[in-house]
Amino acid sequence: VLPSPDGPAPSVSITEIRQYLRAQDIPFHDGYSCLHTPSLFTGGNQPLSANAPYTLFIDKTTGTFLCTATLAEGTWQDFQANVELRHRGVTPIPPASSEEMEEEMRQAREDARCIWERALPLWELLDEKETKETKALFGISLVTDATLKRFGVRYLRAARSLVFPWFSPQDATLKGLKLLRVEKKGGTITYVEETLPRFDSYHNLFGLPLTGRRDTELVLTGWELDALALHQAAGVASVALPRGTSCLPPTLLPYLEQFKRITLWLGEDLRAWEAAKLFARKLSLKRCSLVRPGNLQPRPLEALNQGLNVTKILRSALLASHKSIVSFRQLREEVFGELVNTEQVSGVKWARFPELNKLLKGHRRGELTIFTGPTGSGKTTFISEYALDLCMQGVCTLWGSFEINNVRLAKIMLTQFAGRRLEDQLELYDEWADRFEELPLYFMTFHGQQNIKTVIDTMQHAVYMYDITHVVVDNLQFMMGHEHLSVDR
């Protein structure tokens, strides 16, 4: 749930941050998406010198900070409070997370360690036939043992899953895992992922520990197997985002600051292309290039399997920052792409509403849909089901419910998600609630009439933090208050 209206973190501008750092004599470099300063949390109470390692990163958009040496993180207000403490000669203490969270993370690490110890390197499976079959199942027959070994990929026989480790960049200890298994339904193959700890706190950039301090170029992919394929086929430093194309959490930005050029090759469909354009804005357009999806430019693993020249595809990546005026010649490829992929251009289809797909074709970014109907006609019930349908397909969704409170709304959505009356089967509640928690779904805590600027600021913050691509406002007249209906807002 996003911060409530009485206490949202006051927003801070990049100019204010720079002025504050100068006023406090804190040396800093201007990075791509962060400002870099020496850390407040290392080196005791010595004055911050420009020669110290710059391990503290302040996000230029939100002011939140992360120290990569101690993993201390917090808001801009926490940062200022720690600077005050230093002035008083007190050693700053990193803002702590709740004991409950700490315990949960510790448990997840413990579970991850047990799984990791039970998993085997693929090339150590005794039966060569089993190794071949497993590699074929995941489509990695051409990925060599040397590549799997370099990235530390293992196989868990009991769950028939590949295991990707998450090692801490500081001390190389195991912090978590991602398990990937294949499910066959009829002729289609789907990949099912599971992470320890849970997705919202799984902030791994798979492959990052293998990049060197001097590396200046990086390829960002949306899938671990793509990172393996890229490294093997082109010898480039490549990492995979923890949640694929659905979001790029701002906590990961400091780890990407050292790279002067980042190529985003996130997948082979239009959703991956849209995500790449969104992430490039976060990473700073001037250093990003994007690989345009197309028949001759599938995702990296597919390119390796088809014997395509991966280096050549990387060289053909388009610069993300193009000028404000373009000619048709520059748009020509994009227009062709839209004609070839008419299905994808029409957006994410609803799984539960085939009739709606005929009317609206699908959910597309940058469009506004208004549902009207008399009180009690079922607008909220329908829209919660409509939004849930998209959310289950990985569309990051933000709900602003001004009419009914979040607990009631979440109860409706959980019932729709489970497809059963949970009040009659309370023993199943935890199982369904755990699955529901995995969805990329966020709620604003506003209720009744609100100042529209506060609501829009919260939405903008959510888009930056969680890569929200679908916002639901229910309903407009509650948000505006009744007396403003004559004003055109």
C-alpha positions, 0 to 999 in steps of 0.5 A: 500500500502506498503512503497515505495522504497525511504522511506522504514523503514530501517530494524533493527536487534534484536542485534541492538535493545538490544545494543541500550536499554543497551546503553540508560540504559533502562531495558528490559526482553527478551520475546517470540516475543517481548522485554518488557520495562517500558513505555516511555509514563507513569510516566512523566519524571522519569528515567525508573526503573526496578520496573516499570510495563513493559508495552511497547513491542518491536517486535523482528522482525520489531522493532515496539513498542506498549505500552499496557497502553496508546496504543501508537504505532510506528516504531523503529525510533519513539521509538528512537525519543521518547527516545531522547525527554526524554533526553531533558526533554520533555515528549514523545508524542505518534505518532498520527494517522491522523485526518481522521483515528481518526474520522473514528474510533470514528464513528465506535465506535459510530455505534458499541455502537448503535448496542450493545444497540439494541442487546439482550442477547440470553436468554432474548428473550421472546419466548423460541422457537425463542431462541432454533431456533436461537441457532440451526441455529448457531450450539450452542444448547449445549452452555449454557447461562452461557457461552454466558453471560461470553463472553458477546455474544448478538443477533441482531434480525433485522439482525439475527446476533450474536454480539461479543463485543470488549472491551478495555483491559484498561478500558473495554469500547466498542471499536467495534463489530463483527456480525455473520450471517448464509446464506443458499444456497441450502444445504450448510450453510455459515457464513458471518462476518462483523466488526466495525471498518473495518477488517484492524483496528479490532484488537480484541482478543475475550475472552482476557479480561476474562483471568487473570494476572496469567494465563500461558496457553492459547488456540488460536482459529480461531472463536469466537464460538470455543472459547466459546465451548473450555471454556465450555468443558475444562474450559481453557482460550481461545481467538479467532483471529479477522480474523480467520486463514487468519492472526495474526496481529503483533499488537496482539503479546504483549497481548500474551506475558504473556502465557508460553504455547499456543495451536493453534486449528484453525479449521478442514481443512488443511488451518487451519493447515498451518496457525497454523504452520505459526502463531507458528513461529511468537509466538515462536515455543518453547511455541506452540503446535498444534492440528492436524485437523482430523476426531476425532479432528474437530474444538472445536465447532464441538467436543463439539456437537459430545460429544468428549473429548475436554481436551483429544484432547488438551492434544494430541496437537503436539509440534511445535518445532520438531527436524531437523531429523525425522523418518517415524514413526513421519511423519506417521500421516501427510502422512495419513492426506495427503492421506485422504484429497487429495482434500485439499492437492491440494490447494485452488481451483479457483472459476472462472477457473474450467479448471485451477483447472484440470491443477494446482489443486489449489494454494499451498504455497511454489510453483512458477508458471510462466506465459509466453506469448508475449506482449499484450497477456493478462497476466496481465489481466488474472493474476489479475483475477486469484489472485482476485479469490484466494483473495476473498477466503481469500488468503492474496495476495501481488501484485508487479506490475513493469509494470503498476501502482497500480491505473490502476491495482486496477481499473482492479481488481475492475472492475473484482470484481464488474463484471460490467463497473463502469464508466457507473454506478458511483453511485455504485462506493462507494458500490463496493469500500467498499466491495473491501477494505475488501479483504486481498490484498496489493500492493507494490509501486515499478515501473520499474527496482528495486534493487532485495534485496529491493523487497525481503526485502519488501516481507519478511516484508509483509509476517510477517506483513500481513501473505501473502501466495500469491505473484504476480510479474508482470513482471520479466524482468521489475523488473530485468531491461533489461541489466541483462538478461544474468545474472542468477538471 
